Amino acid sequence: MDSKKYKVLLTAFIVIGILLFLPACSPEPDTGYKYYDIYGWVTEYNSGDPIKDAFVYIAGQTAYTDETGYYHISNIPEGVHTWRVSADGYQGYSETIEVSSDLKVSIKLFPIGDGNVSGKVTVNNNTGYQRVDVSTASTSNNGSAVIFNKSSDGIQYKENEILVKYKNEVSTLSTNSLENNNGVQIMGTRELPDGKVKHYRIPEDKTVSEMVDYYNNLPEVEWAQPNYIYHISAIPDDEYYIYEQRGHIITNLEAAWDVEKGDNSVTVAVVDSGIIPDHPDLAGNLVPGHDFVDDDNDPTDKTPESNSGSHGTHVAGIIGAVTNNGTGVAGVNWDVNILPVRVMGTDGSGFTDVIADGIRYAVNNNVDIINLSLGVDPSRLENGSDPYMDDAINYAVNNGVIVIAAAGNGGSDSIGDSYVDYPANMDSTIAVGAVDFNKDIASFSNYGQNLDLVAPGVGIYSTWGYYDGYNYETISDYYNMSGTSMATPYVSGIAALLLANGVPSYEVRNRLTSTAVDLGGTGWDQYYGYGLVDAYGALLGKKLSKPYVMAAEFDETTNTVYPRSEIVQVNDDGTYSLQNVTPGEWYIIAYRDVDDNGYIDAGDYYGETSNTYSINTDTSLKDINVNMYYVTGYNTSTSLKINGIAEIEEVNN
């Protein structure tokens, strides 16, 4: 082969090789991602001095600040990322930011102090409410500044709506012209003797405050205002409620009543000693029942005062005493049907056949829940069970009826046994033990592997009465009683609230157990079961988190609160300990963001100390307790957006 042909062939091979190689070394196809830069300065909060060697992180990229406090991170993909910063001697900070352009993100960090504060947070409901006009608290931003509105004129109104009253002399032509120019939509008109009130929906790009200010500055307008929201307060006015019914507080009923107060479409059978049928605080929620002791249609409890009076009336009142009627006590349900079934004699005892017949009667009368505040030590039963009673309870459960039973009150020594009474120990029932108002297990309450829940059962005030055998009449009254018999109707009542709220019967057990407040070990334990029944959590279908606590400074002029410590969750018993608190004069505040929306608004909890505490180097304050209260619509202000201390600014290139 001559040299000319060789060169031609060599050139051809080279060209082919280049063509084959080009796809391998060409740029990767566009993935569609966009990348941006983030930079800023990290400085000390009080002095404004730069912080050198602060560590900054976002989307897997890191940087350290220089001697001016400056950092710069490149190639951050578009999207939502967590931005974090930390530095020796300062409280760390994190914030979720959306990256859709180059951003300047600067931060002022709080120095870590040497003070520490400890105490206990007590969770209350509305009752005893102090002065909480709140807006926000963040559970995630340990160094964030959280906006609060602590003024007494807190507001809440419908978004995108305003009301405008025009002066009497203003013509329809003028109002039409203003409406056309401002892009408002007429939702209604009220003709008043001295002028016309228009109800407007405002444009989406305008805020309520902007439009209210605009209209109030027009000569044609007498006034303009938001369309305020008013709320019914779910605190019953029953005479003994605030002073006597603490069990309602620790089961979160006041918060629950903002969600559901009950409905008479739900029927609970109280299979017990009968009832005082004409009790004025109970009669309105009773439906006709049956007496299986005397075998008639009059379930009147004939238990005399000397035998402790009417057990069944006390149980029924916990479930559904007539509520918000200005007298007596409040039931767990404001509205509910209670079917009284008398199966226990005046000596407080009953028999298998009578009780089983009462259970079947309740099922055949279409009840939703059967409350059994009764039981027997299983060691007294042959093989630990009662087949006839088994059949009756299985009949109920197989027909979709929820059966809730008392765990039992121990033996003759009134010390709780390490096993649950029958029939509460059946897998098909919900077994309920008792706690006191400090949420400690009651000394008499049985416990063990079959226990499901606990509820208040010590010193429970409810409807009561007795039979006067001399005058052949019933006496209506109220009384304190203790026992797992009292705890059981709390759970039955809360189950009724769930049904009224649309929760299917097959889901009720899980709702009750999965949302209960842990009192012993995490999860189930033999003393508390799954924990203290929580009416509010059950209705929301979520286990409420433990409260958060922090030391904080309020800026009244900007309605802002600045954390001056770490933000910590309380322990299971409500105690807390704040370490490394920055020196100064601070409040201690506690909060629970129930709906996890980053705001403290209606449905959440908030509390603060009544005064500030002076914290210096090496200060150690103990027993700084905080009462935290449920925030309902009537005591909350407009929720405001969380305002972190990170200053985020979009950079236009």
TIVO-964200 format. One record per residue (C-alpha): residue in one letter; x, y, z. Coordinates in steps of 0.02 Angstrom, whole numbers, padded with zeros to 5 digits, always signed. Layout:
# TIVO-964200
AXYZ/...
# end
This chain:
# TIVO-964200
M+00000+00000+00000/D+00074+00168-00051/S+00093+00307+00074/K-00047+00410-00004/K-00176+00272+00017/Y-00113+00239+00193/K-00138+00422+00240/V-00315+00420+00169/L-00360+00264+00267/L-00281+00332+00426/T-00377+00495+00408/A-00540+00398+00383/F-00511+00293+00541/I-00475+00451+00641/V-00634+00536+00579/I-00739+00382+00618/G-00660+00371+00790/I-00697+00552+00826/L-00878+00531+00771/L-00898+00377+00881/F-00819+00463+01030/L-00918+00625+01019/P-01081+00562+01100/A-00983+00497+01250/C-00901+00663+01286/S-01045+00779+01240/P-01133+00877+01380/E-01266+00783+01481/P-01445+00822+01430/D-01532+00960+01527/T-01612+00884+01682/G-01730+01031+01705/Y-01653+01082+01872/K-01601+01261+01903/Y-01460+01304+02022/Y-01434+01460+02126/D-01314+01544+02246/I-01347+01582+02429/Y-01239+01702+02528/G-01251+01814+02679/W-01177+01863+02846/V-01183+01782+03018/T-01170+01907+03161/E-01194+01916+03350/Y-01371+01966+03399/N-01334+02097+03532/S-01175+02180+03466/G-01191+02148+03280/D-01010+02089+03276/P-00966+01963+03140/I-00950+01780+03191/K-00802+01694+03110/D-00801+01507+03069/A-00989+01486+03086/F-01043+01328+02996/V-01180+01348+02864/Y-01269+01203+02779/I-01401+01186+02644/A-01445+01045+02521/G-01286+00947+02558/Q-01173+01099+02529/T-01074+01181+02670/A-00972+01336+02703/Y-00883+01426+02847/T-00894+01612+02874/D-00739+01722+02855/E-00680+01858+02974/T-00819+01973+02914/G-00951+01841+02949/Y-00978+01814+02762/Y-01015+01647+02678/H-01059+01596+02500/I-01131+01429+02438/S-01156+01392+02253/N-01254+01264+02151/I-01406+01249+02264/P-01544+01160+02166/E-01713+01242+02151/G-01836+01182+02283/V-01873+01184+02469/H-01722+01153+02582/T-01674+01165+02765/W-01545+01301+02798/R-01442+01277+02957/V-01309+01378+03046/S-01208+01343+03203/A-01061+01422+03292/D-00967+01388+03453/G-01042+01486+03598/Y-01205+01526+03506/Q-01376+01448+03490/G-01395+01357+03327/Y-01534+01397+03205/S-01626+01313+03062/E-01759+01371+02942/T-01849+01297+02793/I-01829+01409+02641/E-01887+01399+02461/V-01748+01423+02334/S-01808+01489+02166/S-01677+01625+02138/D-01513+01684+02211/L-01541+01725+02395/K-01456+01831+02527/V-01487+01745+02694/S-01413+01828+02848/I-01434+01782+03030/K-01404+01855+03203/L-01364+01717+03328/F-01399+01724+03514/P-01252+01690+03630/I-01267+01539+03743/G-01277+01587+03927/D-01242+01490+04086/G-01411+01508+04171/N-01535+01366+04190/V-01719+01361+04233/S-01827+01213+04283/G-02008+01186+04333/K-02168+01106+04276/V-02297+01142+04142/T-02479+01108+04186/V-02597+01086+04040/N-02767+01165+04071/N-02918+01194+03961/N-03018+01357+03953/T-03067+01356+04136/G-02957+01474+04234/Y-02900+01556+04073/Q-02782+01703+04102/R-02725+01822+03966/V-02672+01731+03812/D-02699+01832+03653/V-02583+01734+03545/S-02527+01713+03369/T-02376+01603+03337/A-02244+01492+03408/S-02126+01380+03311/T-02084+01205+03367/S-01939+01186+03247/N-01839+01347+03248/N-01733+01347+03405/G-01672+01522+03373/S-01819+01596+03283/A-01910+01753+03329/V-02093+01709+03344/I-02229+01837+03313/F-02353+01858+03455/N-02499+01978+03472/K-02512+02012+03659/S-02630+02158+03646/S-02803+02146+03723/D-02891+02189+03560/G-02849+02031+03465/I-02946+02010+03303/Q-03003+01871+03191/Y-03096+01893+03028/K-03140+01810+02865/E-03006+01819+02733/N-03045+01913+02571/E-03202+01997+02638/I-03242+02172+02702/L-03397+02271+02751/V-03418+02451+02694/K-03550+02576+02750/Y-03579+02719+02630/K-03645+02887+02686/N-03831+02915+02659/E-03809+03044+02523/V-03695+02936+02414/S-03779+02883+02252/T-03788+02708+02181/L-03694+02772+02029/S-03548+02823+02140/T-03541+02657+02231/N-03549+02563+02066/S-03405+02665+01999/L-03299+02628+02153/E-03340+02443+02142/N-03289+02435+01960/N-03127+02529+01990/N-03075+02422+02138/G-03121+02252+02069/V-03227+02203+02219/Q-03367+02075+02206/I-03534+02115+02290/M-03585+01976+02409/G-03734+02066+02486/T-03814+02234+02522/R-03904+02291+02681/E-04014+02446+02668/L-04007+02540+02835/P-04106+02698+02879/D-03947+02803+02879/G-03852+02724+02736/K-03807+02568+02640/V-03690+02429+02696/K-03603+02329+02560/H-03525+02158+02588/Y-03377+02138+02469/R-03259+02002+02417/I-03093+02087+02383/P-02970+02048+02242/E-02849+01906+02277/D-02698+02020+02263/K-02762+02134+02402/T-02763+02111+02590/V-02909+02148+02705/S-02811+02283+02797/E-02763+02368+02633/M-02941+02376+02573/V-03011+02431+02741/D-02883+02573+02749/Y-02923+02623+02570/Y-03111+02633+02596/N-03096+02721+02764/N-03002+02861+02676/L-03139+02890+02547/P-03256+03039+02578/E-03405+02935+02522/V-03378+02804+02660/E-03437+02816+02840/W-03338+02663+02893/A-03257+02505+02826/Q-03207+02351+02926/P-03161+02167+02914/N-03298+02036+02926/Y-03257+01981+03102/I-03280+01802+03162/Y-03371+01769+03325/H-03361+01605+03421/I-03468+01513+03545/S-03367+01470+03699/A-03379+01286+03741/I-03371+01308+03930/P-03535+01247+04006/D-03623+01356+04132/D-03674+01212+04245/E-03667+01263+04428/Y-03537+01138+04489/Y-03435+01123+04330/I-03287+01236+04367/Y-03271+01190+04550/E-03307+01005+04551/Q-03276+00924+04381/R-03088+00921+04364/G-03097+00754+04274/H-03169+00845+04125/I-03016+00957+04120/I-02883+00820+04122/T-02972+00724+03984/N-02966+00879+03872/L-03154+00893+03858/E-03162+01082+03841/A-03052+01073+03688/A-03151+00924+03624/W-03315+01020+03640/D-03252+01145+03512/V-03254+00997+03391/E-03403+00895+03451/K-03529+00911+03593/G-03625+00752+03558/D-03787+00706+03470/N-03946+00616+03524/S-03928+00503+03372/V-03803+00408+03481/T-03871+00294+03618/V-03771+00230+03766/A-03842+00091+03873/V-03801+00105+04059/V-03817-00076+04115/D-03812-00047+04301/S-03919-00022+04457/G-04052+00080+04370/I-04081+00265+04370/I-04168+00409+04462/P-04284+00440+04314/D-04344+00613+04364/H-04173+00684+04407/P-04184+00863+04338/D-04006+00858+04271/L-04027+00691+04183/A-04208+00664+04130/G-04188+00762+03968/N-04063+00637+03899/L-04150+00477+03956/V-04247+00359+03844/P-04365+00222+03909/G-04272+00071+03977/H-04306-00091+04069/D-04286-00169+04240/F-04223-00350+04231/V-04216-00365+04421/D-04404-00339+04444/D-04443-00381+04261/D-04540-00225+04216/N-04519-00068+04113/D-04475+00043+04261/P-04285+00047+04285/T-04297+00158+04439/D-04152+00128+04558/K-04223+00084+04728/T-04055+00085+04818/P-04069+00176+04985/E-03948+00309+05045/S-03881+00186+05173/N-03818+00077+05030/S-03728+00224+04946/G-03873+00275+04835/S-03893+00261+04648/H-03733+00199+04566/G-03817+00196+04394/T-03873+00377+04408/H-03696+00431+04448/V-03627+00334+04299/A-03760+00403+04181/G-03725+00582+04233/I-03542+00567+04187/I-03590+00508+04013/G-03730+00630+03981/A-03798+00743+04115/V-03898+00883+04036/T-03765+01013+04001/N-03759+01202+03987/N-03926+01218+04079/G-03860+01328+04219/T-03878+01195+04352/G-03792+01041+04419/V-03652+00960+04321/A-03595+00940+04142/G-03596+00773+04053/V-03458+00717+03937/N-03593+00732+03803/W-03705+00885+03797/D-03828+00786+03692/V-03845+00596+03696/N-03976+00463+03724/I-03951+00359+03882/L-04042+00193+03893/P-04054+00139+04077/V-04053-00050+04102/R-04072-00109+04282/V-03978-00272+04314/M-03905-00243+04489/G-04002-00254+04652/T-04007-00130+04794/D-03860-00220+04876/G-03748-00181+04726/S-03742-00358+04657/G-03814-00444+04504/F-03821-00613+04420/T-03758-00685+04257/D-03928-00716+04179/V-03998-00546+04226/I-03845-00448+04167/A-03831-00550+04006/D-04016-00522+03970/G-03990-00336+03999/I-03846-00333+03875/R-03949-00424+03742/Y-04095-00307+03774/A-03982-00156+03744/V-03917-00230+03581/N-04093-00268+03521/N-04141-00088+03557/N-04007-00024+03439/V-03886+00053+03562/D-03713+00104+03502/I-03616+00083+03664/I-03640-00023+03820/N-03564+00041+03981/L-03526-00096+04108/S-03469-00016+04270/L-03473-00188+04349/G-03372-00348+04351/V-03308-00495+04449/D-03138-00562+04502/P-03100-00693+04367/S-03028-00809+04500/R-03206-00832+04563/L-03262-00900+04395/E-03235-01078+04340/N-03094-01074+04212/G-03094-00884+04232/S-03243-00851+04120/D-03433-00851+04113/P-03496-00932+03950/Y-03670-00856+03961/M-03596-00683+03984/D-03468-00718+03849/D-03608-00755+03728/A-03702-00596+03773/I-03549-00485+03752/N-03499-00570+03590/Y-03678-00544+03530/A-03657-00359+03564/V-03487-00343+03481/N-03540-00446+03330/N-03683-00324+03306/G-03565-00175+03303/V-03595-00119+03483/I-03445-00052+03580/V-03432-00130+03753/I-03332-00033+03884/A-03304-00110+04055/A-03226-00069+04223/A-03056-00146+04264/G-03110-00169+04446/N-03067-00098+04616/G-02958-00233+04694/G-03012-00350+04833/S-03077-00319+05007/D-02918-00223+05049/S-02958-00094+04913/I-02784-00116+04841/G-02782-00140+04654/D-02752-00317+04594/S-02626-00362+04460/Y-02762-00425+04345/V-02917-00351+04266/D-03093-00402+04317/Y-03208-00501+04203/P-03285-00456+04080/A-03164-00309+04057/N-03025-00434+04028/M-03108-00500+03870/D-03018-00451+03710/S-03181-00387+03637/T-03211-00258+03775/I-03118-00097+03816/A-03051-00111+03994/V-03038+00051+04095/G-02935+00086+04251/A-02939+00241+04361/V-02820+00387+04395/D-02832+00534+04514/F-02827+00717+04465/N-02636+00713+04470/K-02646+00576+04338/D-02574+00447+04457/I-02647+00273+04457/A-02782+00257+04591/S-02731+00144+04735/F-02885+00036+04710/S-02874+00019+04521/N-02839-00153+04450/Y-02702-00167+04320/G-02622-00298+04211/Q-02605-00364+04034/N-02787-00335+03983/L-02795-00151+04033/D-02830-00034+03886/L-02853+00142+03955/V-02867+00246+04112/A-02983+00391+04152/P-03025+00499+04303/G-03099+00391+04442/V-03062+00476+04608/G-03181+00603+04686/I-03293+00613+04532/Y-03441+00730+04555/S-03599+00682+04460/T-03786+00661+04466/W-03843+00548+04607/G-03991+00508+04715/Y-04072+00373+04819/Y-04238+00291+04856/D-04333+00347+05011/G-04422+00188+05065/Y-04522+00276+05199/N-04604+00398+05080/Y-04591+00288+04925/E-04503+00421+04823/T-04337+00453+04740/I-04224+00595+04797/S-04116+00684+04668/D-03948+00754+04716/Y-03762+00759+04671/Y-03618+00666+04751/N-03433+00623+04742/M-03394+00441+04708/S-03233+00348+04667/G-03195+00189+04572/T-03159+00116+04402/S-03349+00124+04388/M-03328+00313+04372/A-03182+00302+04251/T-03276+00187+04132/P-03415+00311+04086/Y-03282+00441+04043/V-03221+00324+03906/S-03400+00277+03856/G-03444+00461+03845/I-03293+00502+03738/A-03331+00353+03626/A-03505+00428+03603/L-03426+00595+03551/L-03325+00502+03420/L-03480+00417+03350/A-03573+00583+03347/N-03428+00657+03250/G-03441+00523+03116/V-03304+00403+03172/P-03361+00225+03127/S-03386+00107+03273/Y-03249-00012+03214/E-03123+00131+03224/V-03168+00193+03399/R-03054+00077+03497/N-02903+00126+03393/R-02946+00311+03406/L-02955+00299+03595/T-02797+00197+03622/S-02686+00276+03488/T-02718+00454+03549/A-02711+00422+03737/V-02586+00521+03842/D-02440+00412+03897/L-02427+00412+04086/G-02315+00262+04116/G-02188+00196+03993/T-02199+00245+03811/G-02340+00150+03729/W-02435+00017+03826/D-02393-00027+04006/Q-02483-00132+04135/Y-02530+00011+04253/Y-02601+00138+04129/G-02634+00032+03975/Y-02611+00146+03824/G-02632+00297+03938/L-02758+00428+03993/V-02904+00446+03873/D-02892+00612+03779/A-03058+00672+03707/Y-02979+00809+03601/G-02841+00701+03529/A-02966+00561+03492/L-03080+00679+03396/L-02933+00749+03298/G-02868+00574+03267/K-02693+00617+03325/K-02586+00596+03480/L-02552+00769+03547/S-02370+00812+03568/K-02297+00860+03734/P-02285+01049+03760/Y-02130+01151+03715/V-02048+01274+03835/M-01925+01418+03814/A-01862+01577+03896/A-01915+01727+03793/E-01915+01915+03778/F-02068+02009+03716/D-02059+02162+03606/E-02228+02244+03634/T-02203+02371+03495/T-02182+02240+03360/N-02284+02102+03443/T-02136+01987+03433/V-02063+01863+03556/Y-01879+01815+03544/P-01819+01650+03618/R-01675+01673+03740/S-01642+01489+03767/E-01658+01322+03682/I-01836+01262+03649/V-01867+01097+03737/Q-02011+00975+03757/V-02073+00938+03931/N-02048+00767+04008/D-02189+00641+04029/D-02230+00713+04201/G-02235+00892+04136/T-02066+00944+04207/Y-01939+01039+04101/S-01761+01101+04114/L-01688+01244+04009/Q-01499+01251+03999/N-01381+01387+03937/V-01510+01527+03952/T-01446+01695+03890/P-01427+01822+04034/G-01570+01946+04048/E-01750+01972+04107/W-01857+01842+04022/Y-02029+01762+04027/I-02045+01574+04026/I-02176+01520+03899/A-02251+01353+03851/Y-02352+01305+03698/R-02422+01160+03598/D-02451+01182+03411/V-02588+01051+03393/D-02616+01063+03206/D-02429+01083+03167/N-02461+01235+03059/G-02323+01340+03138/Y-02449+01453+03224/I-02528+01463+03395/D-02710+01490+03351/A-02881+01420+03395/G-02862+01239+03445/D-02684+01256+03513/Y-02618+01283+03690/Y-02515+01426+03764/G-02455+01489+03932/E-02330+01611+04005/T-02265+01660+04176/S-02350+01812+04250/N-02185+01905+04267/T-02007+01900+04201/Y-01861+01818+04290/S-01686+01888+04305/I-01559+01765+04238/N-01374+01799+04257/T-01215+01696+04241/D-01232+01537+04342/T-01413+01577+04389/S-01513+01422+04433/L-01700+01447+04452/K-01811+01304+04510/D-01999+01277+04522/I-02037+01404+04386/N-02205+01330+04340/V-02311+01377+04189/N-02498+01354+04169/M-02538+01320+03988/Y-02715+01346+03925/Y-02817+01290+03777/V-02841+01431+03650/T-03015+01436+03579/G-03089+01555+03451/Y-03150+01679+03580/N-02980+01709+03660/T-02861+01705+03513/S-02807+01847+03401/T-02775+01837+03216/S-02641+01708+03182/L-02484+01789+03115/K-02347+01715+03007/I-02193+01646+03093/N-02053+01772+03076/G-01882+01693+03091/I-01730+01795+03138/A-01650+01745+02974/E-01665+01890+02851/I-01704+01817+02680/E-01693+01929+02529/E-01718+01881+02347/V-01574+01940+02237/N-01617+02002+02063/N-01475+01976+01942/
# end
